[in-house]
Amino acid sequence: MPTPLPVFADVWRADAVDQAVAHTLDTGYAALNAVLPSGGWPQGALVEVLQPQAGQHEWGLVAPALAGLQAASPGKLLVLAGAPCQPFGAALAARQLDMNRLLCVRAARGDGPALLWATREALQCADVAAVLAWLPDVRSTHLRRLQMAAQAHNKLLFVFRTPRAQHESSPAPLRLLVEGAAGEAGTLSVHVLKRRGPPLDAPLLLDSLPPRLAALLAASRERVRRRRDELAPLPLPLHSPDHPVHALLDRIAHLDHH
């Protein structure tokens, strides 16, 4: 029989999830923490998030962690580089985020180099706690530089791209594909494409709506339903001469007569 290989506690095996990440941040989702190395978002590393449509699912995924980071780092900023739309303050406040500590950096349409520069500068700033960058056309060499900057300054960095990027090489130690679950409002389907460990066969389903926001949306839907019911015309009584049944019977009688 072959001699079994010795097991060393400080050596990572490729068939196990690495638990040696120096610093991690709670994602806010127990199911996601359970499959990520060291149980959370890696701080000082690049997290690459792929999604079909920019601006659709990223806040549901990262807001719980960012709210916790703001609470733990009073006075520090969250930098948004190239966000596809203006953040909606009421929705972010419902997710416990402080809008006064969000800094949005914009560039001319198609000016990727300016956004890359802004992202690197933000990673080097002591007053920044985390950086979120929307860089759909970024190259692997530029991602490597961002990864090195995040590691050097121990910053939490999310880069958002399109799903076509999953076929390209990436230096990100963690890559996710995020989609909305069909027919489930607020439920995210998260595919872990890359982690330091064995691949996951099935996506995770995460309920991304906080209770307060879910209650607001439910109340809004109920108001719409009640308004629709109020505007709906009342059905005619069957004995009314204008009821469509009487018109149909008249037509049948006319055909029988001929």
Backbone as CSV, one residue per row, in Angstrom:
resi,resn,N_x,N_y,N_z,CA_x,CA_y,CA_z,C_x,C_y,C_z
1,MET,0.841,-1.197,0.000,0.000,0.000,0.000,0.880,1.253,0.000
2,PRO,0.440,2.301,-0.733,1.246,3.516,-0.761,1.240,4.202,0.598
3,THR,2.333,4.820,0.906,2.444,5.541,2.172,1.629,6.827,2.111
4,PRO,0.700,7.057,3.059,-0.106,8.281,3.025,0.763,9.514,3.203
5,LEU,0.373,10.565,2.496,1.119,11.806,2.587,0.888,12.458,3.944
6,PRO,1.921,13.063,4.514,1.731,13.743,5.799,0.819,14.949,5.646
7,VAL,0.087,15.257,6.701,-0.831,16.395,6.697,-0.232,17.509,7.540
8,PHE,-0.091,18.682,6.929,0.446,19.839,7.634,-0.657,20.892,7.755
9,ALA,-0.822,21.425,8.934,-1.913,22.364,9.187,-1.781,23.642,8.374
10,ASP,-0.541,24.045,8.049,-0.330,25.304,7.344,-0.207,25.129,5.834
11,VAL,-0.541,23.961,5.317,-0.489,23.711,3.873,-1.920,23.527,3.371
12,TRP,-2.273,24.311,2.350,-3.619,24.227,1.805,-3.709,23.109,0.789
13,ARG,-4.759,22.286,0.876,-5.011,21.217,-0.071,-6.094,21.682,-1.044
14,ALA,-5.912,21.377,-2.335,-6.818,21.885,-3.364,-8.220,21.306,-3.259
15,ASP,-8.394,20.193,-2.539,-9.721,19.602,-2.407,-10.462,20.128,-1.181
16,ALA,-9.934,21.163,-0.537,-10.566,21.747,0.640,-10.629,23.258,0.476
17,VAL,-11.604,23.883,1.135,-11.701,25.337,1.093,-10.611,25.924,1.976
18,ASP,-9.849,26.862,1.404,-8.761,27.480,2.152,-9.318,28.303,3.309
19,GLN,-8.771,28.103,4.493,-9.191,28.860,5.674,-8.082,29.753,6.201
20,ALA,-7.110,30.088,5.311,-5.951,30.853,5.754,-5.990,32.304,5.301
21,VAL,-7.158,32.793,4.832,-7.264,34.192,4.439,-7.067,35.062,5.677
22,ALA,-6.176,36.065,5.555,-5.780,36.844,6.732,-6.958,37.597,7.353
23,HIS,-7.710,38.348,6.538,-8.806,39.158,7.063,-10.025,38.975,6.176
24,THR,-11.166,38.734,6.795,-12.404,38.612,6.044,-13.478,39.464,6.699
25,LEU,-14.505,39.750,5.913,-15.625,40.541,6.384,-16.894,39.729,6.212
26,ASP,-17.705,39.677,7.238,-18.970,38.946,7.198,-19.815,39.442,6.026
27,THR,-20.284,38.539,5.162,-21.093,38.938,4.011,-22.513,39.319,4.413
28,GLY,-22.940,38.910,5.585,-24.321,39.127,5.997,-25.231,37.966,5.642
29,TYR,-24.682,36.948,4.956,-25.443,35.766,4.558,-24.708,34.520,5.079
30,ALA,-25.347,33.800,5.981,-24.697,32.630,6.570,-24.359,31.581,5.513
31,ALA,-25.261,31.378,4.538,-25.016,30.371,3.502,-23.817,30.740,2.644
32,LEU,-23.652,32.028,2.352,-22.499,32.468,1.554,-21.211,32.395,2.364
33,ASN,-21.273,32.808,3.627,-20.089,32.699,4.490,-19.576,31.263,4.539
34,ALA,-20.508,30.313,4.533,-20.135,28.908,4.710,-19.316,28.359,3.544
35,VAL,-19.419,28.972,2.361,-18.703,28.431,1.194,-17.513,29.292,0.798
36,LEU,-17.299,30.416,1.491,-16.164,31.272,1.164,-14.986,30.973,2.076
37,PRO,-13.765,31.060,1.560,-12.586,30.839,2.402,-12.588,31.758,3.616
38,SER,-12.362,31.190,4.763,-12.336,31.892,6.053,-13.653,32.557,6.397
39,GLY,-14.721,32.210,5.677,-16.059,32.605,6.079,-16.456,34.034,5.828
40,GLY,-16.027,34.635,4.716,-16.463,35.994,4.421,-15.760,36.576,3.210
41,TRP,-16.073,37.873,2.930,-15.397,38.558,1.837,-13.924,38.742,2.180
42,PRO,-13.011,38.437,1.263,-11.585,38.613,1.562,-11.195,40.090,1.537
43,GLN,-10.716,40.594,2.642,-10.253,41.978,2.692,-8.801,42.015,2.223
44,GLY,-8.481,42.998,1.402,-7.155,43.031,0.808,-7.072,42.151,-0.416
45,ALA,-8.183,41.999,-1.118,-8.223,41.162,-2.321,-9.330,41.645,-3.232
46,LEU,-9.232,41.242,-4.486,-10.224,41.597,-5.496,-11.336,40.547,-5.526
47,VAL,-12.568,41.010,-5.423,-13.743,40.150,-5.602,-14.403,40.573,-6.920
48,GLU,-14.465,39.654,-7.864,-15.031,39.947,-9.175,-16.459,39.409,-9.233
49,VAL,-17.400,40.301,-9.532,-18.817,39.942,-9.568,-19.328,40.143,-10.994
50,LEU,-19.820,39.068,-11.595,-20.378,39.126,-12.942,-21.896,39.104,-12.832
51,GLN,-22.567,39.964,-13.622,-24.024,40.006,-13.601,-24.528,40.449,-14.972
52,PRO,-25.708,39.956,-15.371,-26.219,40.263,-16.708,-26.472,41.739,-16.951
53,GLN,-26.927,42.455,-15.932,-27.257,43.868,-16.101,-26.697,44.665,-14.935
54,ALA,-25.856,45.644,-15.252,-25.257,46.472,-14.211,-26.331,47.269,-13.486
55,GLY,-26.165,47.387,-12.168,-27.108,48.146,-11.362,-28.291,47.360,-10.869
56,GLN,-28.333,46.057,-11.141,-29.528,45.277,-10.816,-29.417,44.509,-9.502
57,HIS,-28.286,43.866,-9.254,-28.205,42.957,-8.101,-27.064,43.274,-7.129
58,GLU,-26.181,44.204,-7.467,-24.984,44.363,-6.648,-25.265,44.821,-5.218
59,TRP,-26.248,45.717,-5.047,-26.495,46.194,-3.690,-27.082,45.102,-2.810
60,GLY,-27.944,44.281,-3.371,-28.474,43.166,-2.593,-27.383,42.231,-2.120
61,LEU,-26.331,42.093,-2.928,-25.238,41.186,-2.577,-24.286,41.791,-1.546
62,VAL,-23.885,43.047,-1.736,-22.797,43.598,-0.925,-23.255,44.524,0.189
63,ALA,-24.511,45.000,0.162,-24.945,45.993,1.152,-24.804,45.529,2.598
64,PRO,-25.158,44.278,2.959,-25.012,43.887,4.372,-23.580,44.025,4.884
65,ALA,-22.608,43.625,4.069,-21.212,43.733,4.484,-20.774,45.192,4.568
66,LEU,-21.203,46.009,3.600,-20.804,47.410,3.596,-21.413,48.164,4.775
67,ALA,-22.651,47.818,5.146,-23.265,48.442,6.315,-22.470,48.098,7.573
68,GLY,-22.045,46.847,7.681,-21.224,46.454,8.814,-19.876,47.147,8.814
69,LEU,-19.316,47.346,7.621,-18.022,48.017,7.508,-18.144,49.479,7.905
70,GLN,-19.232,50.131,7.498,-19.447,51.521,7.903,-19.577,51.637,9.426
71,ALA,-20.279,50.689,10.011,-20.450,50.732,11.469,-19.123,50.537,12.194
72,ALA,-18.257,49.708,11.617,-16.966,49.429,12.255,-15.910,50.475,11.932
73,SER,-16.140,51.280,10.882,-15.138,52.278,10.452,-15.788,53.647,10.340
74,PRO,-16.206,54.246,11.445,-16.872,55.550,11.374,-15.948,56.601,10.771
75,GLY,-16.512,57.386,9.867,-15.727,58.445,9.242,-15.105,58.063,7.919
76,LYS,-15.021,56.761,7.617,-14.416,56.349,6.356,-15.460,56.274,5.246
77,LEU,-14.977,56.347,3.998,-15.854,56.436,2.838,-15.944,55.121,2.084
78,LEU,-17.070,54.958,1.397,-17.222,53.924,0.383,-17.170,54.630,-0.963
79,VAL,-16.271,54.206,-1.837,-16.089,54.863,-3.131,-16.731,54.016,-4.217
80,LEU,-17.588,54.652,-5.033,-18.220,54.012,-6.179,-17.616,54.610,-7.441
81,ALA,-16.911,53.795,-8.209,-16.262,54.255,-9.432,-17.024,53.719,-10.641
82,GLY,-17.620,54.642,-11.398,-18.325,54.235,-12.614,-19.659,53.572,-12.373
83,ALA,-20.348,53.893,-11.275,-21.667,53.305,-11.013,-22.602,53.602,-12.179
84,PRO,-23.379,52.613,-12.644,-24.211,52.810,-13.836,-25.387,53.753,-13.636
85,CYS,-25.791,53.986,-12.395,-26.900,54.892,-12.124,-26.713,55.505,-10.747
86,GLN,-27.439,56.573,-10.498,-27.349,57.260,-9.217,-27.918,56.385,-8.104
87,PRO,-27.169,56.159,-7.029,-27.699,55.342,-5.927,-28.980,55.962,-5.361
88,PHE,-29.970,55.101,-5.078,-31.258,55.539,-4.550,-31.172,55.558,-3.025
89,GLY,-31.175,56.762,-2.475,-30.919,56.936,-1.049,-31.878,56.185,-0.147
90,ALA,-33.184,56.214,-0.458,-34.167,55.568,0.423,-33.945,54.063,0.486
91,ALA,-33.649,53.450,-0.672,-33.428,51.999,-0.691,-32.157,51.630,0.059
92,LEU,-31.099,52.426,-0.101,-29.848,52.131,0.606,-29.990,52.377,2.102
93,ALA,-30.763,53.397,2.472,-31.004,53.642,3.898,-31.754,52.474,4.522
94,ALA,-32.675,51.860,3.758,-33.388,50.686,4.257,-32.437,49.513,4.464
95,ARG,-31.316,49.537,3.775,-30.288,48.505,3.952,-29.215,48.939,4.963
96,GLN,-29.511,49.988,5.725,-28.657,50.481,6.809,-27.352,51.107,6.306
97,LEU,-27.351,51.636,5.088,-26.172,52.313,4.555,-26.306,53.823,4.740
98,ASP,-25.184,54.475,5.079,-25.144,55.919,5.279,-24.756,56.581,3.960
99,MET,-25.731,57.253,3.315,-25.480,57.893,2.026,-24.468,59.029,2.130
100,ASN,-24.328,59.636,3.308,-23.388,60.738,3.470,-21.936,60.278,3.398
101,ARG,-21.733,58.968,3.441,-20.365,58.446,3.392,-20.125,57.629,2.124
102,LEU,-20.893,57.941,1.081,-20.684,57.357,-0.239,-20.126,58.430,-1.170
103,LEU,-19.044,58.118,-1.836,-18.424,59.043,-2.785,-18.505,58.429,-4.176
104,CYS,-19.224,59.101,-5.092,-19.402,58.602,-6.455,-18.421,59.292,-7.388
105,VAL,-17.668,58.501,-8.129,-16.705,59.010,-9.099,-17.213,58.667,-10.489
106,ARG,-17.351,59.687,-11.336,-17.851,59.473,-12.691,-16.781,59.854,-13.702
107,ALA,-16.920,59.291,-14.891,-16.022,59.616,-15.995,-16.836,59.711,-17.264
108,ALA,-16.246,60.301,-18.298,-16.936,60.372,-19.580,-17.234,58.969,-20.091
109,ARG,-18.312,58.829,-20.818,-18.719,57.529,-21.334,-17.579,56.887,-22.130
110,GLY,-17.247,55.649,-21.771,-16.194,54.919,-22.472,-14.795,55.231,-22.003
111,ASP,-14.651,56.106,-20.994,-13.309,56.465,-20.514,-12.881,55.498,-19.414
112,GLY,-12.574,54.265,-19.811,-12.142,53.255,-18.850,-10.862,53.604,-18.124
113,PRO,-9.851,54.164,-18.814,-8.603,54.507,-18.114,-8.812,55.458,-16.940
114,ALA,-9.741,56.420,-17.076,-9.990,57.351,-15.971,-10.572,56.622,-14.765
115,LEU,-11.479,55.660,-15.002,-12.064,54.896,-13.899,-11.033,53.996,-13.240
116,LEU,-10.144,53.412,-14.046,-9.063,52.597,-13.478,-8.170,53.444,-12.577
117,TRP,-7.826,54.612,-13.046,-6.973,55.512,-12.252,-7.678,55.882,-10.944
118,ALA,-8.965,56.230,-11.025,-9.714,56.608,-9.827,-9.806,55.445,-8.848
119,THR,-9.976,54.232,-9.377,-10.064,53.049,-8.509,-8.755,52.812,-7.772
120,ARG,-7.643,52.897,-8.485,-6.335,52.710,-7.837,-6.065,53.782,-6.798
121,GLU,-6.410,55.034,-7.123,-6.187,56.119,-6.170,-7.027,55.914,-4.914
122,ALA,-8.272,55.478,-5.086,-9.150,55.258,-3.925,-8.601,54.142,-3.040
123,LEU,-8.047,53.095,-3.651,-7.489,51.988,-2.865,-6.311,52.439,-2.011
124,GLN,-5.620,53.486,-2.444,-4.448,53.971,-1.711,-4.800,55.008,-0.647
125,CYS,-6.069,55.410,-0.598,-6.479,56.472,0.328,-6.807,55.903,1.708
126,ALA,-6.238,56.497,2.728,-6.449,56.006,4.095,-7.867,56.231,4.580
127,ASP,-8.569,57.178,3.984,-9.933,57.496,4.421,-10.989,56.661,3.718
128,VAL,-10.593,55.682,2.920,-11.522,54.835,2.179,-11.561,53.448,2.810
129,ALA,-12.768,52.952,3.061,-12.929,51.620,3.652,-13.089,50.541,2.598
130,ALA,-13.761,50.869,1.474,-13.993,49.876,0.422,-14.225,50.607,-0.895
131,VAL,-13.959,49.890,-1.983,-14.136,50.458,-3.319,-14.999,49.515,-4.148
132,LEU,-15.997,50.087,-4.824,-16.831,49.346,-5.769,-16.615,49.960,-7.141
133,ALA,-16.184,49.166,-8.117,-15.864,49.684,-9.437,-16.598,48.893,-10.513
134,TRP,-17.244,49.616,-11.422,-17.937,49.002,-12.562,-17.025,49.143,-13.774
135,LEU,-16.361,48.049,-14.141,-15.345,48.074,-15.201,-15.628,46.934,-16.183
136,PRO,-16.638,47.070,-17.030,-17.040,45.951,-17.890,-15.977,45.526,-18.897
137,ASP,-15.105,46.461,-19.322,-14.143,46.146,-20.380,-12.707,46.098,-19.883
138,VAL,-12.515,45.965,-18.580,-11.165,45.959,-18.032,-10.400,44.705,-18.462
139,ARG,-9.086,44.841,-18.651,-8.253,43.713,-19.057,-7.634,43.029,-17.845
140,SER,-7.185,41.807,-18.063,-6.622,41.017,-16.974,-5.401,41.692,-16.350
141,THR,-4.571,42.342,-17.177,-3.376,43.010,-16.642,-3.757,44.137,-15.691
142,HIS,-4.833,44.862,-16.021,-5.285,45.945,-15.142,-5.903,45.391,-13.865
143,LEU,-6.626,44.287,-13.989,-7.175,43.653,-12.790,-6.063,43.208,-11.846
144,ARG,-4.959,42.742,-12.416,-3.842,42.308,-11.586,-3.280,43.480,-10.782
145,ARG,-3.214,44.642,-11.408,-2.721,45.819,-10.692,-3.681,46.228,-9.583
146,LEU,-4.973,46.118,-9.849,-5.955,46.428,-8.810,-5.869,45.428,-7.661
147,GLN,-5.669,44.160,-7.986,-5.517,43.136,-6.956,-4.311,43.444,-6.069
148,MET,-3.219,43.839,-6.697,-2.006,44.167,-5.936,-2.236,45.388,-5.059
149,ALA,-2.953,46.395,-5.572,-3.221,47.602,-4.779,-4.134,47.284,-3.599
150,ALA,-5.159,46.481,-3.827,-6.057,46.102,-2.734,-5.302,45.335,-1.656
151,GLN,-4.407,44.454,-2.075,-3.630,43.669,-1.118,-2.650,44.549,-0.353
152,ALA,-1.985,45.469,-1.060,-0.988,46.323,-0.418,-1.609,47.237,0.628
153,HIS,-2.848,47.676,0.391,-3.489,48.637,1.297,-4.622,48.006,2.108
154,ASN,-4.763,46.689,2.019,-5.743,45.931,2.801,-7.156,46.508,2.654
155,LYS,-7.572,46.692,1.394,-8.881,47.268,1.118,-9.831,46.211,0.553
156,LEU,-11.107,46.366,0.856,-12.146,45.539,0.256,-12.469,46.114,-1.117
157,LEU,-12.367,45.299,-2.167,-12.550,45.770,-3.538,-13.496,44.844,-4.284
158,PHE,-14.569,45.423,-4.831,-15.484,44.699,-5.713,-15.381,45.306,-7.108
159,VAL,-15.217,44.451,-8.113,-15.240,44.891,-9.504,-16.395,44.172,-10.198
160,PHE,-17.272,44.953,-10.840,-18.458,44.398,-11.482,-18.258,44.372,-12.996
161,ARG,-18.537,43.196,-13.585,-18.361,42.992,-15.025,-19.547,42.190,-15.566
162,THR,-19.522,41.939,-16.871,-20.602,41.187,-17.514,-20.269,39.696,-17.538
163,PRO,-21.255,38.826,-17.720,-21.012,37.377,-17.703,-20.039,36.882,-18.771
164,ARG,-19.865,37.615,-19.864,-18.930,37.150,-20.891,-17.490,37.088,-20.375
165,ALA,-17.221,37.803,-19.279,-15.869,37.817,-18.718,-15.497,36.493,-18.056
166,GLN,-16.486,35.621,-17.808,-16.155,34.364,-17.128,-15.276,33.457,-17.979
167,HIS,-15.197,33.715,-19.284,-14.351,32.913,-20.162,-12.951,33.507,-20.309
168,GLU,-12.687,34.618,-19.602,-11.381,35.247,-19.627,-10.629,34.918,-18.341
169,SER,-9.306,34.931,-18.414,-8.506,34.704,-17.211,-8.613,35.916,-16.293
170,SER,-8.502,35.677,-14.996,-8.619,36.760,-14.022,-7.750,36.453,-12.806
171,PRO,-7.073,37.479,-12.269,-6.277,37.278,-11.052,-7.114,37.292,-9.782
172,ALA,-8.416,37.549,-9.904,-9.266,37.622,-8.705,-9.302,36.275,-8.000
173,PRO,-9.033,36.222,-6.705,-9.124,34.957,-5.984,-10.558,34.475,-5.784
174,LEU,-11.524,35.398,-5.983,-12.934,35.039,-5.816,-13.731,35.661,-6.958
175,ARG,-14.463,34.802,-7.692,-15.309,35.265,-8.800,-16.710,34.697,-8.613
176,LEU,-17.712,35.554,-8.765,-19.099,35.140,-8.600,-19.908,35.568,-9.822
177,LEU,-20.912,34.776,-10.137,-21.922,35.148,-11.131,-23.238,35.303,-10.385
178,VAL,-23.849,36.487,-10.471,-25.049,36.792,-9.696,-26.202,37.082,-10.655
179,GLU,-27.313,36.400,-10.422,-28.519,36.588,-11.220,-29.717,36.632,-10.288
180,GLY,-30.827,37.156,-10.796,-32.060,37.134,-10.031,-32.747,35.788,-10.203
181,ALA,-33.220,35.203,-9.114,-33.929,33.923,-9.192,-35.280,34.136,-9.855
182,ALA,-35.632,33.289,-10.800,-36.870,33.444,-11.563,-38.086,33.393,-10.647
183,GLY,-38.932,34.419,-10.744,-40.182,34.439,-9.988,-40.041,34.731,-8.511
184,GLU,-38.840,35.062,-8.049,-38.619,35.313,-6.625,-38.033,36.705,-6.455
185,ALA,-38.872,37.685,-6.164,-38.408,39.058,-5.999,-37.436,39.152,-4.828
186,GLY,-36.262,39.744,-5.086,-35.277,39.926,-4.031,-34.403,38.721,-3.767
187,THR,-34.644,37.593,-4.443,-33.828,36.401,-4.237,-32.714,36.362,-5.280
188,LEU,-31.478,36.215,-4.812,-30.322,36.180,-5.694,-29.847,34.746,-5.895
189,SER,-29.498,34.432,-7.117,-28.866,33.153,-7.431,-27.381,33.428,-7.620
190,VAL,-26.549,32.889,-6.736,-25.116,33.192,-6.716,-24.319,31.939,-7.078
191,HIS,-23.627,32.014,-8.211,-22.747,30.927,-8.648,-21.315,31.287,-8.245
192,VAL,-20.673,30.428,-7.493,-19.272,30.647,-7.136,-18.419,30.045,-8.256
193,LEU,-17.909,30.904,-9.134,-17.145,30.443,-10.288,-15.711,30.093,-9.917
194,LYS,-15.177,30.819,-8.933,-13.772,30.616,-8.557,-13.589,30.956,-7.096
195,ARG,-12.938,30.063,-6.391,-12.541,30.291,-5.011,-11.331,29.413,-4.747
196,ARG,-10.685,29.612,-3.645,-9.551,28.758,-3.320,-10.091,27.509,-2.621
197,GLY,-10.534,26.590,-3.459,-11.162,25.372,-2.975,-11.870,24.686,-4.112
198,PRO,-12.518,23.579,-3.867,-13.219,22.853,-4.926,-14.405,23.654,-5.440
199,PRO,-14.789,23.472,-6.709,-15.930,24.214,-7.261,-17.237,23.765,-6.630
200,LEU,-18.224,24.665,-6.681,-19.564,24.335,-6.193,-20.421,23.882,-7.369
201,ASP,-21.165,22.804,-7.178,-21.986,22.261,-8.258,-23.268,23.042,-8.473
202,ALA,-23.797,23.649,-7.442,-25.093,24.326,-7.539,-24.979,25.744,-6.989
203,PRO,-25.790,26.672,-7.510,-25.748,28.048,-7.000,-26.410,28.153,-5.630
204,LEU,-26.075,29.219,-4.937,-26.715,29.543,-3.668,-27.898,30.468,-3.927
205,LEU,-28.956,30.325,-3.147,-30.100,31.224,-3.219,-30.110,32.079,-1.956
206,LEU,-30.008,33.394,-2.144,-29.933,34.322,-1.027,-31.117,35.276,-1.056
207,ASP,-31.801,35.408,0.056,-32.899,36.375,0.182,-32.271,37.720,0.529
208,SER,-32.219,38.630,-0.453,-31.463,39.870,-0.278,-32.288,41.036,0.250
209,LEU,-33.591,40.851,0.447,-34.419,41.957,0.924,-34.413,42.020,2.448
210,PRO,-33.940,43.109,3.024,-34.036,43.248,4.482,-35.496,43.372,4.900
211,PRO,-35.843,43.002,6.126,-37.253,43.016,6.559,-37.943,44.349,6.336
212,ARG,-37.252,45.452,6.619,-37.881,46.772,6.480,-38.231,47.058,5.025
213,LEU,-37.297,46.749,4.116,-37.547,47.001,2.704,-38.611,46.056,2.164
214,ALA,-38.597,44.800,2.614,-39.621,43.843,2.180,-41.006,44.309,2.607
215,ALA,-41.126,44.863,3.828,-42.413,45.363,4.306,-42.879,46.557,3.476
216,LEU,-41.960,47.450,3.114,-42.314,48.609,2.290,-42.809,48.175,0.918
217,LEU,-42.123,47.208,0.307,-42.531,46.733,-1.015,-43.883,46.022,-0.962
218,ALA,-44.091,45.242,0.104,-45.374,44.554,0.248,-46.517,45.564,0.410
219,ALA,-46.273,46.614,1.180,-47.296,47.650,1.362,-47.579,48.371,0.045
220,SER,-46.527,48.608,-0.747,-46.709,49.269,-2.037,-47.530,48.402,-2.987
221,ARG,-47.239,47.104,-3.015,-48.007,46.196,-3.878,-49.477,46.133,-3.444
222,GLU,-49.722,46.172,-2.131,-51.094,46.123,-1.637,-51.851,47.396,-2.027
223,ARG,-51.178,48.544,-1.991,-51.831,49.794,-2.404,-52.200,49.748,-3.883
224,VAL,-51.290,49.214,-4.701,-51.562,49.098,-6.137,-52.746,48.168,-6.374
225,ARG,-52.794,47.041,-5.644,-53.901,46.084,-5.814,-55.230,46.713,-5.441
226,ARG,-55.246,47.444,-4.318,-56.499,48.073,-3.880,-56.947,49.130,-4.874
227,ARG,-56.003,49.904,-5.393,-56.352,50.926,-6.376,-56.905,50.289,-7.643
228,ARG,-56.321,49.188,-8.069,-56.806,48.490,-9.261,-58.210,47.956,-9.048
229,ASP,-58.466,47.426,-7.846,-59.801,46.911,-7.544,-60.837,48.028,-7.519
230,GLU,-60.432,49.199,-7.020,-61.370,50.320,-6.955,-61.745,50.817,-8.340
231,LEU,-60.800,50.750,-9.280,-61.038,51.259,-10.625,-61.690,50.236,-11.542
232,ALA,-61.709,48.963,-11.138,-62.283,47.925,-11.997,-63.788,48.123,-12.105
233,PRO,-64.387,48.013,-13.315,-65.836,48.184,-13.466,-66.604,47.051,-12.794
234,LEU,-67.752,47.397,-12.226,-68.582,46.384,-11.584,-69.265,45.526,-12.645
235,PRO,-69.349,44.215,-12.437,-70.015,43.351,-13.418,-71.512,43.628,-13.473
236,LEU,-72.091,43.533,-14.671,-73.530,43.738,-14.827,-74.296,42.556,-14.267
237,PRO,-75.415,42.792,-13.608,-76.233,41.662,-13.132,-76.764,40.864,-14.312
238,LEU,-76.995,39.591,-14.094,-77.418,38.699,-15.176,-78.758,39.120,-15.780
239,HIS,-79.671,39.708,-14.976,-80.982,40.087,-15.490,-80.954,41.394,-16.276
240,SER,-79.804,42.073,-16.293,-79.702,43.323,-17.029,-79.761,43.052,-18.528
241,PRO,-80.541,43.856,-19.285,-80.614,43.655,-20.747,-79.300,43.930,-21.447
242,ASP,-78.372,44.639,-20.772,-77.079,44.949,-21.383,-76.033,43.868,-21.118
243,HIS,-76.391,42.825,-20.370,-75.415,41.769,-20.069,-75.039,41.056,-21.361
244,PRO,-73.744,40.763,-21.594,-73.314,40.100,-22.833,-73.980,38.749,-23.072
245,VAL,-74.443,38.070,-22.019,-75.118,36.782,-22.203,-76.393,36.959,-23.029
246,HIS,-77.142,38.050,-22.783,-78.380,38.287,-23.525,-78.096,38.552,-25.002
247,ALA,-77.018,39.278,-25.286,-76.660,39.523,-26.686,-76.326,38.224,-27.391
248,LEU,-75.623,37.319,-26.694,-75.268,36.032,-27.287,-76.528,35.195,-27.542
249,LEU,-77.457,35.186,-26.604,-78.700,34.426,-26.776,-79.527,34.975,-27.948
250,ASP,-79.528,36.301,-28.101,-80.257,36.900,-29.221,-79.666,36.458,-30.549
251,ARG,-78.346,36.370,-30.632,-77.690,35.943,-31.870,-78.030,34.491,-32.193
252,ILE,-78.043,33.632,-31.155,-78.376,32.213,-31.362,-79.812,32.079,-31.834
253,ALA,-80.722,32.828,-31.245,-82.129,32.775,-31.637,-82.296,33.215,-33.079
254,HIS,-81.536,34.239,-33.466,-81.621,34.740,-34.842,-81.153,33.699,-35.827
255,LEU,-80.090,32.961,-35.496,-79.599,31.905,-36.390,-80.597,30.769,-36.494
256,ASP,-81.207,30.404,-35.373,-82.183,29.306,-35.396,-83.402,29.694,-36.251
257,HIS,-83.749,30.949,-36.216,-84.924,31.408,-36.986,-84.687,31.259,-38.483
258,HIS,-83.425,31.438,-38.905,-83.110,31.319,-40.319,-82.705,29.887,-40.699
